[in-house]
Amino acid sequence: MEHVKRHPHLFPIFKKLAYEFAAFAKKNAVMFVALFAAAITCVIVPVDAEYLNYFDFKTLTCLFCTLAVVCALKNVNFFYMLAHKIVCLFKTARFAVLALSYVTFLGSMLIANDMALLTFLPLGYIALTSTGKQKYMAFTFVMQNVAANLGGMLTPFGNPQNLYLYSFFNIPTAEFTLIMLPPFLLSVFLITLCCLVFVKNEPLELENEPMRVEPKRTVLYLILFALSIVIVFRVIPFWIGLIVIPTVLLFVDRKALQMVDYPLLFTFVFFFVFAGNMARIPAVQNLFSALLEKNTLLVSILSCQCISNVPSAILLSQFTENYHALLLGVNIGGVGTLISSLASLITFREYAKHNPHGSGKYLLVFSAFNFTFLILLTALALFLV
């Protein structure tokens, strides 16, 4: 600061940097919380060679490759065009909102819940504002959010915590699908019912023309996307994707590599350190082992409400072998509080950006539907386990 006082012309530069850092920290609060948590545990458990065993490099690689390819497809307007065509098939507000929810549902199964929301929430906003149906905005965003969190539960790459648990426990793909199928089907039914009940069958016409796509680049990106999916299913080694996908994008679409959600990747890295260190603290190990032995499902669901589903999956996996209940818990636990899933924070941020004075109404709608879904899905899961 003394240096800045001697050189007043530097003050605007430092002020701008401080403002940009504050904005970055606000946007990536979860990453900084993870960093802080990891740093605290590093004081308790000093850094040593064991730290290298904390990281699931396959999970990090698969997540990076998927995010990069999705960004590339987004740059050629592939998802926007696809979703726009689907919505245009429906002529009423009720079925347009239902279509938006289904598109987000399907998107979360293929491109992960966070990317599905970042891709399809803008379409929901455009569809409703261009037709004067802003009254359904909060409801639509909440349904898309629930669809993203619960739709992704069916596939190993649909949610980040799924990708981690699928790899960590080496869960067979068929078993994974059978575990998650009942809550997935109930989620589809509940979302459909909500859209049919709470949205009127009013006429709706979309005036916006879909953006054009570039055929050659789109085909190339779809091939890369297929490669990333093949890696998730362990058909080929993950390091092949880490070489091929970034190399191709470096020459074809460097912007896609820049757009990757690197804070999300670092969030995983920090939580790996946090979870690994926590597992080496005897008191913590005894506490979580005892709690999870009593009821893994409820402990994992409650943990999600407090520290979100991804860190819950990473942390609790260190203390139990009951991946069936843990998998159900960290997926169902993605609904509930606003912090139960990173995807929920993304949705709230997008809604507040378009409706800065409607945050209170949104939180009421969000809480009402999320806790209803949480109660019903928990009841089903308790029956299943």
Long-range contacts (C-beta under 8 A, 24 or more apart in sequence): 27-263, 27-349, 28-263, 28-267, 29-345, 30-267, 30-308, 30-342, 30-345, 31-263, 31-264, 31-266, 31-267, 31-270, 34-266, 34-267, 34-270, 34-271, 34-274, 34-311, 35-266, 35-270, 37-270, 37-271, 37-274, 38-270, 38-271, 38-273, 38-274, 38-277, 41-273, 41-274, 41-277, 41-278, 41-281, 42-273, 42-277, 44-277, 44-281, 45-277, 45-280, 45-281, 50-276, 50-280, 51-273, 51-276, 53-276, 54-272, 54-273, 54-275, 54-276, 54-277, 55-269, 55-272, 56-164, 56-167, 56-168, 56-272, 57-238, 58-167, 58-238, 59-163, 59-164, 59-167, 59-168, 59-268, 60-265, 60-268, 60-269, 61-231, 61-238, 61-239, 61-241, 61-242, 62-157, 62-163, 62-167, 62-228, 62-231, 62-232, 62-238, 62-241, 63-112, 63-160, 63-163, 63-264, 63-265, 63-268, 64-242, 64-260, 64-265, 65-227, 65-228, 65-231, 65-241, 65-242, 65-245, 65-246, 66-111, 66-112, 66-115, 66-157, 66-225, 66-228, 66-232, 67-112, 67-115, 67-260, 67-261, 67-264, 67-265, 68-245, 68-246, 68-249, 68-256, 68-257, 68-260, 69-221, 69-224, 69-225, 69-228, 69-245, 69-249, 69-256, 70-111, 70-112, 70-115, 70-119, 70-225, 71-255, 71-256, 71-257, 71-259, 71-260, 72-217, 72-221, 72-224, 72-249, 72-252, 72-253, 72-256, 73-218, 73-221, 73-222, 73-225, 74-119, 74-256, 74-259, 75-253, 75-255, 75-256, 75-259, 76-213, 76-214, 76-217, 76-218, 76-221, 77-210, 77-211, 77-212, 77-213, 78-213, 78-218, 78-221, 78-222, 79-107, 79-111, 79-119, 79-120, 80-119, 80-122, 80-123, 80-210, 80-211, 81-210, 81-211, 81-212, 81-213, 83-107, 83-119, 83-120, 83-123, 84-123, 84-206, 84-208, 84-210, 84-211, 85-210, 87-123, 87-127, 87-206, 88-206, 88-210, 90-204, 91-203, 91-204, 91-205, 92-201, 92-202, 92-203, 92-204, 93-131, 93-133, 93-136, 93-199, 93-200, 93-201, 93-202, 93-203, 93-204, 94-195, 94-196, 94-199, 94-200, 94-201, 94-202, 95-201, 96-127, 96-204, 96-206, 97-124, 97-136, 97-139, 97-140, 97-143, 97-195, 97-199, 98-192, 98-195, 98-196, 98-199, 100-124, 100-127, 100-140, 100-143, 100-144, 101-140, 101-143, 101-144, 101-146, 101-147, 101-191, 101-195, 102-147, 104-144, 104-147, 104-148, 104-151, 105-147, 105-148, 105-150, 105-151, 105-188, 105-191, 106-151, 107-148, 107-151, 108-147, 108-148, 108-149, 108-151, 108-152, 108-158, 108-159, 109-151, 109-152, 109-154, 109-155, 109-158, 110-155, 110-157, 110-158, 112-152, 112-157, 112-158, 112-159, 112-160, 113-148, 113-149, 113-151, 113-152, 113-158, 113-159, 113-160, 113-334, 113-341, 113-343, 114-148, 114-160, 114-261, 114-264, 114-342, 114-343, 114-346, 116-148, 116-151, 116-152, 117-144, 117-145, 117-148, 117-343, 117-346, 117-347, 117-350, 118-346, 118-350, 120-144, 121-346, 121-347, 121-350, 122-350, 125-350, 125-354, 126-208, 127-204, 127-206, 130-206, 130-207, 130-208, 131-204, 131-205, 131-206, 131-207, 133-202, 133-204, 136-199, 137-351, 137-354, 137-355, 137-358, 138-351, 138-355, 138-358, 138-361, 138-362, 138-365, 138-366, 139-198, 139-199, 139-365, 141-347, 141-350, 141-351, 141-362, 142-347, 142-362, 142-365, 142-366, 142-369, 142-370, 143-191, 143-194, 143-195, 143-369, 144-347, 145-343, 145-344, 145-347, 145-366, 146-187, 146-191, 146-335, 146-369, 146-370, 146-373, 147-187, 147-191, 148-343, 148-347, 149-331, 149-334, 149-335, 149-341, 149-343, 149-344, 150-183, 150-184, 150-187, 150-191, 150-331, 150-334, 150-335, 150-373, 150-377, 151-184, 151-187, 152-331, 153-180, 153-183, 153-184, 153-187, 153-331, 153-332, 153-334, 154-180, 154-181, 154-184, 156-232, 156-233, 157-229, 157-232, 159-309, 159-331, 159-334, 160-264, 160-268, 160-310, 160-342, 161-309, 161-310, 161-312, 161-313, 161-314, 161-330, 161-331, 162-327, 162-331, 163-232, 164-268, 164-310, 164-313, 164-314, 164-317, 165-313, 165-317, 165-323, 165-326, 165-327, 165-330, 166-232, 168-317, 169-317, 169-321, 169-323, 171-323, 171-327, 173-233, 176-327, 179-324, 179-327, 179-328, 180-327, 180-328, 180-331, 182-380, 182-384, 183-328, 183-331, 183-332, 183-377, 183-380, 183-381, 183-384, 186-376, 186-377, 186-380, 187-373, 187-377, 190-373, 190-376, 194-369, 217-252, 217-253, 220-248, 220-252, 221-253, 224-248, 224-249, 264-342, 267-310, 267-342, 268-310, 268-314, 271-310, 271-311, 271-314, 271-315, 272-314, 274-311, 274-314, 274-315, 275-311, 275-314, 275-315, 275-317, 275-318, 276-318, 278-315, 278-318, 279-318, 279-319, 285-318, 285-319, 288-315, 288-316, 288-318, 288-319, 289-319, 289-320, 292-316, 292-319, 292-320, 292-322, 293-320, 295-325, 296-320, 296-322, 296-325, 296-326, 296-329, 296-385, 297-325, 297-326, 297-328, 297-329, 297-378, 297-381, 297-382, 297-385, 298-329, 298-378, 298-382, 299-329, 300-325, 300-326, 300-328, 300-329, 300-330, 300-333, 301-329, 301-330, 301-332, 301-333, 301-336, 301-374, 301-378, 302-333, 303-329, 303-330, 303-333, 304-329, 304-330, 304-333, 304-334, 304-336, 304-340, 304-341, 305-333, 305-336, 305-337, 305-339, 305-340, 306-337, 306-339, 307-339, 308-339, 308-340, 308-341, 308-342, 309-333, 309-334, 309-340, 309-341, 310-342, 324-385, 325-381, 325-385, 328-381, 328-384, 328-385, 329-381, 332-374, 332-377, 332-378, 332-381, 333-374, 335-370, 335-371, 335-373, 335-374, 335-377, 336-370, 336-371, 336-374, 337-370, 338-363, 338-366, 340-370, 344-370
